Amino acid sequence: MSTKKASLGSTTEVRIGISDSTQELHIECELALDKVIEAVTLALDSGKSLTLTDIRGRQTIIANNKISFVEVGQSEERKVGFASA
């Protein structure tokens, strides 16, 4: 069994807090960090929903009035196994 990996470019991790819920959304997308921030800001300022597409092509749509916080950061390559330094 194999899983689709992100392209060789860097990905951006987005963590979104949802009001009235203890759950958070974690989305890994191929958009640049500044483009994600721009999309979030536009959604909050315009009153429209925030739509993000993850690295597997799934779209997530969040109502702007339900967003309590957004944390955005660059993904790091995850190491597997033991490394000797």
C-alpha positions, 0 to 999 in steps of 0.5 A: 500500500502506498500513499500519495506524497507531497511534491518535492516543493515545500508545503504549508501546515495550517491549523484552524481553531473552530469556535464552539468546538474543541476540535481543530482542523489540520491541513497540509497544503501546497500553497506558499505561506504568504498565499495561505495568510492572504486567503485567510485574511481575505476570507475574514475581511470579506465575510466569505468562507475560507477554502483550502485544498490539501496536498491530496486535492481535498477541499475544506471550506470553513465559514469565516464566522466559525474561525477562532484562530489560524496557525500557519507554518512551513512543513518540515521533512519528517525523518524516519529511522535512526540517524547518526550525527 
